[in-house]
Amino acid sequence: MSTAQIIDGMDPRSGRSLRVTVVGERIAQIEERAEICEFLLAPGLIDLQVNGSGGLDLNAEDVSAEIVMALTERMLQQGVTSFVPTLISAREDKICHGLDVIAQARRLSPRAAACIPYVHVEGPHLSPRDGYRGAHDAAFIRPPSIAEFDRWCPAADCLVGMVTLSPHDAQAPAYIAHLVQHGVRVALGHTDASAEQIHRAVEAGARLSTHLGNGLAAELPRHRNPLWAQLADDRLTATVIADGHHLPAEFLQVVVRSKGVGNVVLISDSVALAGMAPGDYVTPVGGLVTLHADGRLCVAGTELLAGSTASLSQCVADMMRLTGLSLAEVLPMATSQPGRFVYGRGAMRVGARADLLRFRWKAGMEIDAVWLRGERVYARAGE
């Protein structure tokens, strides 16, 4: 029989002091206690879009199961107990290879299997137009193909769980319906689609907007553009990159007001250069890129962003700073709200998986300890 462990902490939302009893992989009991704890206690963070970090690149030609497992450990150290590896537009054989490598990592590593619920394929069915396409290589953009999707699944035991696409193509509604029928979450992004095309995509089953406000041309028609239709449709949950570079404060405030606090999800969209020294690099995402000292990552010689170098916990802090929202309002954007798209994770309740994060909050999140399925997998130095 599993030995019970006790974890104490303050609930960031209610301010109550809690004692959580964990037995095996699950939360067995949650009690309110009178004593004040120095730490806050919450579900582990959930990131729906991770391309890499710390030099570990999921879109590199030589990506391996070892890279995926190392990235899993890095995510855990950052308080992320569930993350969705993201593969960008590429040759079909490269996408299939990436899916296969991630599946291998999940078979080899119990931690990778616990942290990675599925894979997010961002593209290759995006807008081919400059600006909307972002840093995705135009050579790999192609129309949606049910036949191609059906070839992705056997390559990774149907590990594809999210696909970002542009619904500008006439085939998009049928493609979306096929994916939804197979349990795949469909997100709209990097799109120049009309409002009518976006509405048809939502009717077919699309339920998210990928990094809303990015993957757009620098200048848009004031009325007929893909932004308003996505903001207006309550069925679309908006994912946003709140790293201080991708979106201005005013836009984030508008997203929260139009979608509601409970219908916004924070993502890092972190790439391999997250945590690396400033300088020029050659990467699969954007080719030659420049990482500036302030963390802004651009295609070299331009202002075109080539991904994020922020962690999800940094995005929580920046979202608070840029919108004026409280930790109690923003933290669910990185826990329970993305958890709706990851098999119900991100909840701290009896019976839930014991993926927990204990931390202090000062200028940002200072992580004390992380539990994954009831196992303490990270503790601050000296513990």
C-alpha positions, 0 to 999 in steps of 0.5 A: 500500500502506498505511503501517504505524503503531506504537502502544505501550502496556501491556495493562490486563489482563495488565500486559504491554507491547505494541507493536501494528502497524496496517496500514490499518484492521486490527491486523496484529501484536501483540508483547510488548516489554520496555520499560515504557510510560507509557500503557495501551492497550485497545480503544475503548469501546463504549456500547450506549445513548446518547440524547445528550450536550453538548446534542445530543439524539437524541430532539428534534423537530428532530434532524438528521444534523448533530446525529448527526455532532456527537455522534459526534465527542463520543463519540470525544473520550470514548474511545468508538469504537462507540456505539448511538444510542438512540431512546425511546418516541414517536409512530411517525412520530417514531421513523421520522424519528429512524432516517432522520436517523441513516441520513443521518448514516452516509451523509454521515460515514465516522466516523459510519458507523464508530462507529454499528453500528445503532440501539437503540429503547427502547420503545415497547412497555414497561410502562404502569405508573407507576414501571416506565415510568420517564420514558417518556411514557405517551401513547406506550406501546403493545403490540408490533406486528410491522407497526410494526417492519416499517415502522421498517426501510424508514425506515432501511435496517433500521438497527434493531439492538436493541429494549428491550421489556417482555414482559408482553404476550401478543404479546411472544414472537411479536414477539421471535421476529420481531425475532431472525429479522431479526437484532435483539438484544432486551433486556428493560426497563421491565417488570412482567412475571412470571417466566413471561413473562420466561422465555418472552421468553428462550426466544423469543430475548431476550438482554439486560436493559436497565439492570437495576435501573432502570425498576422501581417504587420498591417491589416484591413481595419474591418475585414481581417482574421482577428475580429472573427476569432475575438468575437467567437466565444467558442474559441479559446485564445492562447497568447504569448505574454512575454512582453515582446509578442503582444502589447499590453493593450492587446492583451487587455482587449483579449481578456475583456472580449474572451473573459478571464476564463477563456484565455490560455497562456503559452510560452511558444518557447524555442531552443534558444530560450535560456541561451546567450544573446547572439546570432544563431541558425535554427530550423525556426526562422533560419538565421535569427538574432537573440537580443539581450532583452530576450526578443528573438527575431529573424536576422535583420528584421523585426519579425519574431521567430518564437519566444525565449520566455518560460511559462512562469515568466509569462504568468508574471508578464501577463499580470504586469501587462494587464493588471490582473492578479495572480489568482486571475492569471495562474489558471491561464497556465493551469486549469484553463489549458488543462481543459485541453489536456485530459482534465489536468491542471486541477487540485481536487480529490482524485486528481493526479498529484501534479503539484507546484509549490512556490513563493511569489515575489517579483515572479515565481520562485519554485520550491518543489514540483511533484509529478504523479505524486513523486517529488521530481524537483526541489530547490537547492539544499532540499 
